[in-house]
Amino acid sequence: MNALLSCLTVLLAGAAAAQQGQGIHLVDRTPGECRNAAFLDSRHVLTADGGLLRVWDVENPGEPGLVGSLTLPGIILDLEVEGSLAWLAAAGHGLLAIDLQDPARPVVRHHVELPTLAYGLALREDRLALSHRVPHVRSNGLQLFSLEQDGPHSLGELGPVCFYGDDVHLDPGGSVAHMTGWWEWVPVDISDPWMPVESPALPWQQVGLVADMAFLPRGEGEVQLGLVARGSDGLDCFSFETPNAPQPLSHLGPPHVAFGVKVMGDLALVAGDGLRIYDLSQAPDLAPLGVLPLPLDPGDEPQGLDVLDSLALLPCGSTAHLVDLHDMSDPVIVAHMGGPTHRHALPHAAGGVVLVVEDGTVLATLGDLPQGRLAVLGRLDLGVPVVAIDLCADGTRAVVLDDHLDLHVVDLTDPATPMRLGGLHLPQPCGAVAISPDGTWAVAGGGGQLYRLDLATPQQPILVDTVDVGWLTGALAMAGDLLAAGGEGRIHLWDHQSGSLEWQGSVTFDGSVMDLEMTDSSLAAAVTETGLWVWDVAEPGAPALRSRLWVNGQASQVEAMGELYWVAEDYMYILQEDPRLLLVDPGAQEAEIVAWWRLDGGRSHMAVTEGRVLLEVGSGDLQLLEADPTVALPTPTPEPGAMAWELLEAAPNPFNPTTSIRFRTSGAGPVKFEVFDLGGRRVRLVEDSVLGAGTHSRVLAADGLASGVYLLRLEADGQKRTGRVLLLK
């Protein structure tokens, strides 16, 4: 039976991954940041760690035991329980209902795919409200569902409603949905769920951050009151006498920090810098009763709060705390559930050894990756935040930069027992480091300096040379005796054959280097604004451009896998595109994407090992991914009746003084073609009219434009396509 369940879990993960990308699937995943936790019943607790839903037995609260789990490709951003079903809003995966009748074997009962990211949800009897990001804008929309025996049925939809409105709350009567986000709070009348009506947003002076909301039980004829947790701005009590126009009544400012709030009769529990308990008998006046300080690291403020009987549950950072409330004046933590998160993991891999960072300061070696499992082999606590890492070719030695200006040399000969061999204090802060393939020397870069270090005696590294490059060094890479150093608009190449750094050549371009990857014959750069560049460096004195690839957003990292490259995109708010992990064939002249995976955690860090990629996503969890480059990316098929169209190319690109931009439509319809600079300002309206079927061409002139990257946006039939051009004057 266990073998069958494991097989079903893999099949479910594979099916979900098909919606996450093309040609890449999820192999394994570790827990990440504990964003949500909830009581399933009086005996079981749920925690959501990145994409992992876990079920704990708390019959003995002091010794919780893990009884079941379910791995999902997306990040679980919100969690609500109704009976034996857990409803999840999962970024990149939509709305899910997880059947927990058997807590040891959670299974997906219902799944509603969404074209955009699902953020927050709220339940009230048979009604569910879901907040989701609206494409191409920085606001969220509202979608309503009725919960039937055969699953959720879509009702009305409204959007965009609220600026970054990630959360949604339903009033006790279920007639108003309150959407809250960054400096905005918008009530929506949903008394007719087929036609939700947006109400005026509350004045931003009354709002700030709205982190959570809870309503007080009231008798018939009494004015409805609610508590609003406003993060570091404190806790407010509002009147909802007019449900869609709440009015502030009282305010408790710092030190009353509030990120989560629950009401139990005449008591309110508020999670912030600690767990605070308030007497509500004189509401709207709030009287503090007790406070429980929490053992929190910076950035580990509670993500929410749930209460059942005499227990409270607080998800904080990588851990969910279980709190005994028998004595409300003296609450006590009785258990912790969860484990270390890999935030800022900076994964690196070489020679079969994989190194990540746990909680910023602990180096951890991973094993079993060829078998498709993420298992920690050993750990080394440096005690200081890690900034950068690099490994030598066989993976037996690493150099590590910390934020205290120190470089550490770490021995990984036995991955189960990593050891610090020695270290060196550097003259100034450095943000990049590279170690030679044989592990005998290294280079650290910071400001306008490169520092060459002799590691022949790793217990006593020696600073042997300083090179003044005169510009900020953003990335370093080595292959053989060749060193590449990239910064703002340039990459320089040095040779180390003679034992010192000798300059060989350079390349220039528009943008800043985020990452470099070098093999014996080629150099690849991930560049902000302009994507992936690949050069032939067989002759380092005369590097030749081999191919280019424009990306959505910005290229943030590049790693080689044989003849292919993995490229991570970074989110760019102007384009409003979900960032992706790309597998790229550099080819000749024009690089080609052969597979991709949606990055639902923002900026990511990756390492490539054993033909797989280890990805640390924004939530702090690790994903092990595998690609099949032989899977062809599908060609999008327009819906019946829709106008098929595409943005073809701009030529020449780069350009000066003009470039011709071609696009094709298969039917008549309105077309809007705009050009934006990287600040999001529209600099040209090229087309805004009804066009017939066929291939069209429009000229973009450089008059009045400065050198730089410009974003093209073509809109037709309610859809958008984006592209880029580079103006060089």
ZAMARGU-4260 file (C-alpha; in steps of 0.2 Angstrom, whole numbers, plus 5000, padded with zeros to 4 digits):
<rodrens>
0) 5000/5000/5000 | 5014/5012/5004 | 5022/5009/4987 | 5006/5012/4979 | 5003/5029/4988
5) 5021/5034/4984 | 5017/5031/4966 | 5001/5041/4967 | 5010/5055/4975 | 5023/5056/4961
10) 5009/5055/4948 | 5000/5069/4956 | 5015/5080/4957 | 5019/5076/4939 | 5001/5081/4933
15) 5002/5097/4943 | 5020/5101/4936 | 5012/5100/4918 | 5003/5115/4922 | 5018/5123/4930
20) 5029/5123/4914 | 5033/5113/4898 | 5047/5100/4897 | 5052/5101/4915 | 5044/5091/4930
25) 5046/5092/4949 | 5056/5077/4956 | 5057/5082/4975 | 5054/5096/4986 | 5059/5102/5004
30) 5049/5112/5016 | 5051/5131/5015 | 5044/5146/5025 | 5029/5141/5036 | 5016/5153/5029
35) 5000/5146/5036 | 4994/5134/5049 | 4977/5128/5055 | 4968/5116/5066 | 4959/5102/5056
40) 4951/5095/5072 | 4955/5094/5091 | 4968/5081/5087 | 4976/5086/5070 | 4985/5102/5064
45) 4990/5107/5047 | 5005/5117/5042 | 5009/5124/5025 | 5028/5125/5021 | 5031/5132/5004
50) 5023/5119/4993 | 5022/5105/5007 | 5006/5102/5016 | 5009/5092/5032 | 4997/5085/5045
55) 5003/5083/5063 | 4995/5073/5078 | 4994/5084/5093 | 4984/5073/5104 | 4999/5075/5116
60) 5002/5093/5113 | 5020/5092/5120 | 5025/5079/5107 | 5017/5082/5090 | 5020/5069/5078
65) 5020/5070/5059 | 5007/5058/5052 | 5004/5063/5033 | 5010/5075/5020 | 5006/5081/5002
70) 5018/5089/4990 | 5012/5102/4977 | 5022/5112/4964 | 5015/5129/4969 | 5018/5139/4985
75) 5003/5138/4997 | 4999/5156/5001 | 4982/5153/5011 | 4974/5139/5020 | 4956/5137/5026
80) 4948/5121/5034 | 4930/5117/5032 | 4925/5100/5039 | 4937/5087/5033 | 4942/5098/5018
85) 4957/5110/5018 | 4955/5123/5004 | 4972/5130/4998 | 4976/5145/4987 | 4992/5140/4979
90) 5003/5151/4968 | 5005/5144/4951 | 4992/5130/4955 | 4975/5138/4958 | 4962/5133/4970
95) 4963/5116/4978 | 4953/5106/4990 | 4962/5092/5000 | 4952/5078/5007 | 4959/5074/5025
100) 4946/5061/5030 | 4961/5050/5033 | 4974/5063/5040 | 4988/5051/5035 | 4984/5051/5017
105) 4979/5068/5011 | 4973/5068/4993 | 4967/5081/4980 | 4948/5081/4980 | 4945/5096/4969
110) 4956/5107/4958 | 4952/5124/4949 | 4965/5130/4938 | 4967/5149/4937 | 4977/5158/4923
115) 4984/5169/4937 | 4991/5167/4954 | 4979/5163/4968 | 4983/5173/4984 | 4970/5173/4998
120) 4954/5165/5001 | 4939/5166/5014 | 4925/5153/5018 | 4908/5156/5025 | 4896/5141/5025
125) 4894/5136/5007 | 4902/5152/4999 | 4921/5154/4995 | 4929/5171/4990 | 4946/5170/4981
130) 4959/5184/4978 | 4969/5182/4963 | 4982/5193/4953 | 4975/5201/4938 | 4987/5200/4923
135) 4997/5215/4918 | 4992/5226/4932 | 4998/5227/4951 | 4980/5223/4958 | 4970/5208/4963
140) 4953/5203/4957 | 4939/5194/4967 | 4932/5177/4961 | 4917/5169/4970 | 4912/5151/4971
145) 4898/5141/4978 | 4904/5124/4987 | 4894/5110/4980 | 4895/5091/4983 | 4904/5089/4966
150) 4916/5104/4970 | 4917/5123/4968 | 4906/5131/4955 | 4911/5148/4949 | 4899/5162/4952
155) 4903/5181/4949 | 4920/5189/4946 | 4926/5207/4948 | 4943/5214/4945 | 4955/5223/4946
160) 4949/5228/4963 | 4963/5231/4976 | 4981/5236/4974 | 4991/5221/4978 | 4975/5215/4987
165) 4982/5198/4993 | 4969/5195/5006 | 4951/5193/5007 | 4939/5193/5022 | 4920/5189/5023
170) 4909/5197/5035 | 4898/5186/5047 | 4883/5188/5036 | 4893/5183/5020 | 4886/5198/5011
175) 4902/5209/5010 | 4920/5203/5005 | 4934/5215/5011 | 4949/5215/5000 | 4965/5221/5008
180) 4982/5224/5002 | 4996/5237/5002 | 4988/5254/5008 | 4971/5249/5001 | 4955/5241/5008
185) 4941/5239/4996 | 4924/5232/5002 | 4914/5222/4989 | 4895/5219/4990 | 4892/5201/4986
190) 4874/5199/4992 | 4871/5195/4974 | 4886/5183/4971 | 4883/5184/4952 | 4885/5203/4952
195) 4898/5208/4965 | 4898/5227/4967 | 4914/5237/4972 | 4912/5250/4985 | 4924/5265/4987
200) 4941/5261/4995 | 4944/5267/5013 | 4955/5282/5014 | 4973/5277/5014 | 4976/5287/5030
205) 4965/5274/5039 | 4972/5259/5031 | 4991/5256/5029 | 4994/5238/5029 | 4979/5227/5033
210) 4987/5210/5039 | 4971/5201/5046 | 4953/5204/5051 | 4941/5196/5063 | 4923/5200/5068
215) 4916/5201/5086 | 4901/5190/5090 | 4886/5202/5092 | 4868/5200/5097 | 4853/5205/5087
220) 4851/5223/5084 | 4869/5227/5090 | 4882/5235/5079 | 4894/5224/5071 | 4912/5227/5077
225) 4928/5220/5069 | 4947/5220/5074 | 4960/5224/5061 | 4978/5219/5062 | 4989/5232/5054
230) 5006/5225/5057 | 5018/5237/5065 | 5005/5250/5065 | 4995/5241/5079 | 4977/5235/5081
235) 4961/5244/5077 | 4943/5242/5081 | 4931/5246/5067 | 4912/5248/5067 | 4903/5239/5052
240) 4886/5247/5055 | 4886/5250/5037 | 4894/5234/5031 | 4903/5241/5016 | 4908/5257/5024
245) 4918/5253/5040 | 4922/5267/5052 | 4937/5267/5064 | 4933/5267/5083 | 4949/5264/5093
250) 4967/5261/5090 | 4981/5253/5099 | 4998/5258/5091 | 5016/5251/5095 | 5021/5241/5104
255) 5005/5232/5100 | 5011/5224/5084 | 4998/5214/5075 | 4999/5202/5060 | 4986/5189/5065
260) 4970/5191/5075 | 4956/5179/5081 | 4941/5181/5092 | 4936/5169/5106 | 4920/5176/5115
265) 4925/5191/5124 | 4944/5188/5121 | 4955/5193/5106 | 4971/5184/5102 | 4983/5194/5092
270) 5000/5188/5085 | 5014/5200/5082 | 5030/5202/5091 | 5022/5190/5103 | 5005/5182/5107
275) 4995/5196/5115 | 4978/5193/5123 | 4964/5207/5125 | 4948/5209/5134 | 4934/5213/5122
280) 4920/5215/5136 | 4921/5234/5134 | 4924/5235/5115 | 4928/5246/5106 | 4940/5249/5121
285) 4953/5235/5121 | 4961/5230/5137 | 4978/5219/5137 | 4977/5204/5148 | 4993/5194/5144
290) 5008/5193/5132 | 5019/5178/5127 | 5035/5183/5120 | 5040/5173/5105 | 5058/5166/5100
295) 5058/5175/5083 | 5072/5179/5072 | 5072/5195/5061 | 5059/5192/5047 | 5050/5178/5056
300) 5035/5188/5062 | 5019/5177/5062 | 5011/5174/5046 | 4994/5170/5054 | 4985/5163/5069
305) 4972/5149/5072 | 4964/5145/5089 | 4954/5129/5094 | 4948/5127/5112 | 4963/5130/5123
310) 4977/5129/5110 | 4983/5142/5098 | 4994/5140/5082 | 5006/5152/5076 | 5016/5150/5059
315) 5032/5160/5061 | 5047/5158/5049 | 5051/5140/5047 | 5041/5134/5062 | 5023/5133/5068
320) 5022/5136/5087 | 5008/5127/5097 | 5003/5137/5113 | 4993/5132/5128 | 4980/5145/5133
325) 4973/5137/5149 | 4979/5152/5159 | 4975/5166/5148 | 4986/5178/5158 | 5001/5166/5156
330) 5001/5157/5139 | 5015/5144/5136 | 5023/5137/5120 | 5021/5118/5122 | 5028/5112/5105
335) 5036/5117/5088 | 5032/5110/5072 | 5042/5112/5056 | 5061/5113/5053 | 5075/5124/5045
340) 5071/5134/5030 | 5083/5136/5016 | 5080/5155/5014 | 5094/5163/5004 | 5100/5146/5000
345) 5113/5151/4986 | 5114/5133/4981 | 5130/5127/4972 | 5135/5111/4965 | 5151/5103/4959
350) 5158/5085/4958 | 5142/5078/4964 | 5142/5089/4980 | 5128/5101/4983 | 5130/5115/4996
355) 5115/5126/5002 | 5113/5138/5016 | 5100/5136/5030 | 5093/5151/5039 | 5107/5162/5031
360) 5122/5155/5041 | 5122/5136/5041 | 5131/5127/5026 | 5122/5111/5023 | 5127/5097/5011
365) 5114/5087/5002 | 5114/5069/4995 | 5103/5057/4986 | 5100/5069/4972 | 5103/5056/4959
370) 5090/5045/4967 | 5078/5060/4966 | 5078/5064/4985 | 5084/5080/4995 | 5092/5073/5010
375) 5104/5083/5021 | 5121/5074/5024 | 5130/5087/5035 | 5130/5104/5042 | 5142/5118/5047
380) 5137/5133/5056 | 5147/5148/5052 | 5137/5160/5064 | 5137/5174/5051 | 5126/5178/5036
385) 5133/5170/5020 | 5134/5182/5005 | 5142/5171/4991 | 5149/5153/4988 | 5159/5144/4975
390) 5165/5126/4974 | 5180/5119/4965 | 5177/5107/4950 | 5177/5091/4961 | 5167/5098/4975
395) 5180/5095/4988 | 5183/5113/4993 | 5172/5128/4994 | 5175/5147/4997 | 5162/5157/5006
400) 5160/5175/5009 | 5151/5182/5024 | 5144/5200/5027 | 5158/5203/5040 | 5171/5205/5026
405) 5178/5187/5029 | 5182/5173/5017 | 5181/5155/5023 | 5189/5140/5016 | 5178/5124/5019
410) 5183/5106/5016 | 5170/5095/5008 | 5180/5079/5006 | 5168/5071/5017 | 5151/5079/5013
415) 5144/5072/5029 | 5156/5082/5040 | 5160/5099/5031 | 5175/5107/5040 | 5181/5125/5040
420) 5199/5125/5036 | 5204/5143/5038 | 5199/5161/5033 | 5205/5179/5029 | 5198/5196/5032
425) 5196/5206/5016 | 5200/5225/5015 | 5182/5229/5009 | 5165/5221/5007 | 5164/5209/4992
430) 5148/5202/4984 | 5156/5189/4972 | 5168/5175/4974 | 5176/5162/4962 | 5188/5147/4966
435) 5199/5139/4953 | 5194/5122/4946 | 5208/5114/4956 | 5204/5124/4972 | 5222/5132/4974
440) 5217/5150/4971 | 5202/5161/4972 | 5196/5179/4967 | 5184/5190/4977 | 5176/5205/4970
445) 5169/5221/4978 | 5168/5239/4973 | 5181/5242/4960 | 5193/5229/4966 | 5197/5211/4963
450) 5207/5202/4976 | 5217/5186/4971 | 5220/5174/4985 | 5232/5159/4987 | 5224/5144/4994
455) 5238/5132/4993 | 5238/5132/5012 | 5220/5133/5015 | 5222/5135/5034 | 5230/5151/5030
460) 5224/5159/5014 | 5235/5173/5008 | 5230/5189/4999 | 5243/5190/4985 | 5236/5203/4973
465) 5224/5217/4971 | 5218/5223/4954 | 5209/5239/4952 | 5195/5237/4938 | 5187/5254/4942
470) 5169/5248/4942 | 5157/5238/4952 | 5160/5219/4950 | 5144/5210/4950 | 5149/5192/4945
475) 5164/5181/4943 | 5167/5164/4934 | 5182/5153/4930 | 5186/5139/4918 | 5204/5133/4918
480) 5216/5148/4920 | 5203/5160/4913 | 5194/5172/4924 | 5179/5183/4919 | 5173/5198/4929
485) 5157/5206/4925 | 5149/5223/4930 | 5139/5237/4923 | 5139/5235/4904 | 5155/5225/4903
490) 5165/5209/4906 | 5184/5208/4907 | 5194/5192/4904 | 5210/5188/4913 | 5222/5174/4911
495) 5231/5166/4927 | 5244/5154/4918 | 5258/5164/4924 | 5252/5164/4942 | 5246/5182/4941
500) 5231/5190/4933 | 5235/5196/4915 | 5221/5205/4906 | 5216/5197/4889 | 5201/5206/4882
505) 5183/5212/4886 | 5165/5214/4879 | 5153/5228/4882 | 5134/5229/4881 | 5119/5237/4888
510) 5114/5232/4906 | 5121/5225/4921 | 5129/5208/4924 | 5119/5197/4937 | 5128/5181/4934
515) 5142/5173/4924 | 5145/5155/4918 | 5160/5149/4909 | 5166/5133/4901 | 5182/5129/4892
520) 5176/5138/4876 | 5161/5149/4880 | 5156/5162/4892 | 5137/5165/4896 | 5131/5181/4905
525) 5114/5184/4913 | 5111/5203/4910 | 5097/5214/4917 | 5086/5221/4904 | 5094/5212/4889
530) 5093/5193/4894 | 5106/5180/4890 | 5122/5183/4880 | 5134/5169/4875 | 5151/5172/4868
535) 5165/5161/4861 | 5181/5163/4872 | 5192/5151/4864 | 5202/5166/4859 | 5200/5176/4875
540) 5209/5191/4867 | 5195/5192/4854 | 5179/5185/4862 | 5165/5183/4848 | 5146/5185/4851
545) 5138/5168/4848 | 5120/5170/4852 | 5107/5180/4862 | 5090/5177/4870 | 5078/5190/4876
550) 5068/5185/4891 | 5053/5191/4901 | 5058/5202/4915 | 5077/5201/4919 | 5089/5187/4918
555) 5096/5184/4936 | 5106/5168/4935 | 5114/5156/4922 | 5121/5138/4924 | 5128/5127/4911
560) 5122/5109/4909 | 5132/5101/4895 | 5129/5111/4879 | 5113/5119/4886 | 5110/5133/4899
565) 5098/5135/4913 | 5092/5153/4915 | 5082/5161/4929 | 5071/5176/4925 | 5068/5189/4938
570) 5051/5197/4940 | 5049/5214/4931 | 5034/5224/4936 | 5032/5234/4920 | 5029/5218/4910
575) 5018/5209/4924 | 5024/5192/4918 | 5027/5177/4929 | 5046/5174/4930 | 5052/5157/4923
580) 5066/5145/4924 | 5072/5142/4906 | 5082/5128/4898 | 5091/5136/4883 | 5100/5129/4868
585) 5112/5143/4864 | 5113/5137/4845 | 5120/5150/4834 | 5114/5168/4831 | 5098/5166/4841
590) 5096/5155/4856 | 5081/5144/4858 | 5070/5140/4874 | 5068/5121/4874 | 5059/5119/4891
595) 5053/5131/4905 | 5046/5131/4923 | 5036/5144/4931 | 5044/5152/4946 | 5031/5156/4959
600) 5042/5162/4972 | 5050/5178/4964 | 5069/5178/4962 | 5076/5161/4963 | 5094/5154/4965
605) 5099/5137/4957 | 5113/5124/4956 | 5114/5111/4942 | 5120/5093/4947 | 5118/5076/4940
610) 5108/5082/4925 | 5095/5090/4937 | 5093/5108/4943 | 5091/5112/4962 | 5080/5128/4964
615) 5078/5138/4979 | 5062/5149/4977 | 5057/5164/4986 | 5047/5155/4999 | 5063/5147/5005
620) 5060/5129/5000 | 5070/5119/4988 | 5064/5111/4972 | 5073/5097/4963 | 5068/5098/4944
625) 5072/5087/4929 | 5070/5092/4911 | 5067/5082/4895 | 5074/5093/4881 | 5066/5082/4868
630) 5049/5088/4873 | 5043/5100/4860 | 5035/5116/4867 | 5017/5117/4860 | 5012/5130/4848
635) 4997/5140/4856 | 4980/5137/4848 | 4968/5152/4848 | 4951/5149/4855 | 4937/5147/4842
640) 4932/5164/4836 | 4947/5173/4844 | 4959/5183/4832 | 4975/5173/4831 | 4990/5185/4831
645) 5008/5187/4836 | 5022/5199/4838 | 5036/5194/4825 | 5052/5204/4826 | 5060/5220/4826
650) 5074/5223/4814 | 5087/5229/4816 | 5089/5226/4834 | 5099/5235/4842 | 5094/5250/4831
655) 5098/5268/4827 | 5089/5278/4820 | 5074/5267/4816 | 5069/5249/4817 | 5054/5240/4809
660) 5043/5230/4820 | 5032/5217/4812 | 5017/5208/4818 | 5004/5197/4811 | 4985/5195/4814
665) 4973/5182/4806 | 4957/5192/4808 | 4951/5209/4808 | 4950/5218/4825 | 4957/5232/4837
670) 4975/5232/4839 | 4985/5243/4852 | 5004/5244/4850 | 5014/5254/4864 | 5032/5257/4868
675) 5038/5260/4886 | 5055/5264/4894 | 5061/5254/4909 | 5053/5266/4921 | 5036/5261/4915
680) 5033/5277/4906 | 5025/5276/4889 | 5036/5284/4876 | 5026/5280/4860 | 5009/5275/4855
685) 5013/5266/4838 | 4996/5260/4834 | 4978/5261/4841 | 4966/5256/4827 | 4956/5242/4819
690) 4967/5232/4807 | 4963/5218/4795 | 4971/5201/4794 | 4989/5199/4788 | 5007/5204/4792
695) 5009/5222/4797 | 5025/5233/4799 | 5027/5249/4809 | 5043/5260/4811 | 5049/5265/4828
700) 5061/5281/4826 | 5074/5285/4839 | 5069/5304/4839 | 5068/5311/4857 | 5073/5294/4864
705) 5089/5291/4875 | 5100/5275/4872 | 5094/5260/4882 | 5081/5246/4882 | 5063/5249/4877
710) 5048/5237/4880 | 5036/5234/4866 | 5018/5229/4871 | 5005/5223/4858 | 4987/5221/4863
715) 4974/5212/4853 | 4958/5202/4857 | 4960/5206/4876 | 4978/5198/4876 | 4995/5205/4876
720) 5012/5201/4869 | 5028/5209/4874 | 5045/5211/4866 | 5061/5222/4868 | 5072/5233/4857
725) 5089/5241/4861 | 5093/5259/4855 | 5111/5262/4854 | 5116/5280/4849
</rodrens>
